[in-house]
Amino acid sequence: MAQGSAKIRIAHAEPIGQGARLLRIERVDGAELGFAGGQYVIINTGVTLPGGKLAKRAYSMLSSDAEQRAVEVAVKRIGAGPGSNVLNDIAVGAELEWSGPWGKLRLPPGFSGRALVIATDTGITAALGIARSAAAAGAAQLDLLWLVEDGETFVSEAFVRERLPAAVRLTVAGGFLPVGHPERPARACALVGDHVADGPRDAVLCAGDGAVIYPIRDRLASLGAPEGSVLLESFFNNPMKKSL
Ligand SMILES: Cc1cc2nc3c(=O)[nH]c(=O)nc-3n(C[C@H](O)[C@H](O)[C@H](O)COP(=O)(O)OP(=O)(O)OC[C@H]3O[C@@H](n4cnc5c(N)ncnc54)[C@H](O)[C@@H]3O)c2cc1C
């Protein structure tokens, strides 16, 4: 299926934790999305921002790419943010538009090596999508490191474990420093350094806080990761976007 815009319907919604929602979404025309685990869609929330632009927001699929007609996303409510509030409050059956799939955070087709997925915060959605899709394709040797604050109101560890294939080893580095803490990148690099002490990975895929995952890539490069073997998807604090 080619990338493009499509009309979508909220097929199912349920609360997760205190400030987030799990949505099952399908195209109104019943067509497949054609995504790979780790990719995302951009949802047009229909909200007009001050200045006249529409609030279009990215959400990564947390469901396996073995199922292409309906996908799952989890949306954390971010303060008074327009996109996340609309998607936390929207009625089941409502119709919106999305475009996609987008993104290069994905394992190469047929990948059979040793991979590490690193997620911070809400980046766990993309990590789940990658891990579940890799398992559905029979790929082996994948482990997942999740850096998350205590008391995070997004998905719980139980939510993640319930959905993670048995072959994937999950390490939860709880008690991680809060978003914006100046020591966050250094703490993350130390945790990742410990994690890869048992040997190199053929691929490392990172999603979440841009202030953390770019330094992680630099640390892995200094530890010998080949160029191009570490892929990043920044959900927020993207250092490549000057407006943040
Ligand atoms: C590739 C990609 C995939 C994404 N996947 C998901 C996903 O699966 N689930 C999800 O809930 N969100 C995801 N996001 C974030 C999402 O696109 C929106 O930024 C978020 O929902 C806030 O939008 P808003 O309109 O409510 O608030 P805005 O007013 O747009 O955002 C307010 C501020 O909060 C920042 N922000 C966004 N997320 C966080 C966070 N977790 N912690 C701290 N600050 C944050 C934004 O960058 C912005 O600076 C993803 C982002 C990208 C780029």
The ligand as a Tripos MOL2 file, in Angstrom:
@<TRIPOS>MOLECULE
LIG
   53    58     1     0     0
SMALL
NO_CHARGES

@<TRIPOS>ATOM
      1 C1          7.3490    9.8510   15.3150 C.3       1 LIG1
      2 C2          6.5040   10.2070   16.5260 C.ar      1 LIG1
      3 C3          5.7540    9.2270   17.1480 C.ar      1 LIG1
      4 C4          4.9730    9.5250   18.2790 C.ar      1 LIG1
      5 N1          4.2650    8.5420   18.8820 N.ar      1 LIG1
      6 C5          3.5220    8.8170   19.9930 C.ar      1 LIG1
      7 C6          2.7870    7.7900   20.6530 C.ar      1 LIG1
      8 O1          2.7830    6.6160   20.2350 O.2       1 LIG1
      9 N2          2.0460    8.1320   21.7520 N.ar      1 LIG1
     10 C7          2.0090    9.4250   22.2320 C.ar      1 LIG1
     11 O2          1.3140    9.6740   23.2310 O.2       1 LIG1
     12 N3          2.7170   10.4100   21.6270 N.ar      1 LIG1
     13 C8          3.4480   10.1540   20.5200 C.ar      1 LIG1
     14 N4          4.1350   11.1590   19.8810 N.ar      1 LIG1
     15 C9          3.9570   12.5620   20.3650 C.3       1 LIG1
     16 C10         2.7220   13.1750   19.6740 C.3       1 LIG1
     17 O3          2.9830   13.3390   18.2750 O.3       1 LIG1
     18 C11         2.3910   14.5830   20.2080 C.3       1 LIG1
     19 O4          3.5640   15.3650   20.2760 O.3       1 LIG1
     20 C12         1.7670   14.5360   21.5930 C.3       1 LIG1
     21 O5          0.5590   13.7550   21.5580 O.3       1 LIG1
     22 C13         1.4490   15.9590   22.1100 C.3       1 LIG1
     23 O6          0.6370   16.6100   21.1680 O.3       1 LIG1
     24 P1         -0.3600   17.7750   21.6370 P.3       1 LIG1
     25 O7         -0.9320   18.4030   20.4220 O.co2     1 LIG1
     26 O8         -1.3180   17.2510   22.6660 O.co2     1 LIG1
     27 O9          0.5540   18.7750   22.4210 O.3       1 LIG1
     28 P2          1.6050   19.8290   21.8600 P.3       1 LIG1
     29 O10         1.1200   21.1720   22.2260 O.co2     1 LIG1
     30 O11         1.9350   19.5490   20.4430 O.co2     1 LIG1
     31 O12         2.8160   19.3670   22.7290 O.3       1 LIG1
     32 C14         3.2740   20.0090   23.8440 C.3       1 LIG1
     33 C15         4.7430   19.6960   24.0150 C.3       1 LIG1
     34 O13         4.8960   18.4050   24.6240 O.3       1 LIG1
     35 C16         5.9260   17.6940   23.9620 C.3       1 LIG1
     36 N5          5.7310   16.2550   24.1970 N.ar      1 LIG1
     37 C17         5.1570   15.3360   23.3790 C.ar      1 LIG1
     38 N6          5.1840   14.1200   23.9660 N.ar      1 LIG1
     39 C18         5.7770   14.2910   25.1710 C.ar      1 LIG1
     40 C19         6.0910   13.3970   26.2270 C.ar      1 LIG1
     41 N7          5.8050   12.0920   26.1630 N.pl3     1 LIG1
     42 N8          6.6920   13.9090   27.3280 N.ar      1 LIG1
     43 C20         6.9890   15.2110   27.4080 C.ar      1 LIG1
     44 N9          6.7380   16.1020   26.4290 N.ar      1 LIG1
     45 C21         6.1310   15.6480   25.3200 C.ar      1 LIG1
     46 C22         5.7910   18.1550   22.5280 C.3       1 LIG1
     47 O14         6.9680   17.9070   21.7880 O.3       1 LIG1
     48 C23         5.5590   19.6490   22.7060 C.3       1 LIG1
     49 O15         6.7550   20.3510   22.9050 O.3       1 LIG1
     50 C24         4.9400   10.8670   18.7820 C.ar      1 LIG1
     51 C25         5.7090   11.8490   18.1340 C.ar      1 LIG1
     52 C26         6.4770   11.5350   17.0260 C.ar      1 LIG1
     53 C27         7.2860   12.6300   16.3630 C.3       1 LIG1
@<TRIPOS>BOND
     1     1     2 1
     2     2     3 ar
     3     2    52 ar
     4     3     4 ar
     5     4     5 ar
     6     4    50 ar
     7     5     6 ar
     8     6     7 ar
     9     6    13 1
    10     7     8 2
    11     7     9 ar
    12     9    10 ar
    13    10    11 2
    14    10    12 ar
    15    12    13 ar
    16    13    14 ar
    17    14    15 1
    18    14    50 ar
    19    15    16 1
    20    16    17 1
    21    16    18 1
    22    18    19 1
    23    18    20 1
    24    20    21 1
    25    20    22 1
    26    22    23 1
    27    23    24 1
    28    24    25 2
    29    24    26 1
    30    24    27 1
    31    27    28 1
    32    28    29 2
    33    28    30 1
    34    28    31 1
    35    31    32 1
    36    32    33 1
    37    33    34 1
    38    33    48 1
    39    34    35 1
    40    35    36 1
    41    35    46 1
    42    36    37 ar
    43    36    45 ar
    44    37    38 ar
    45    38    39 ar
    46    39    40 ar
    47    39    45 ar
    48    40    41 1
    49    40    42 ar
    50    42    43 ar
    51    43    44 ar
    52    44    45 ar
    53    46    47 1
    54    46    48 1
    55    48    49 1
    56    50    51 ar
    57    51    52 ar
    58    52    53 1
@<TRIPOS>SUBSTRUCTURE
     1 LIG1         1 GROUP 0 **** ****
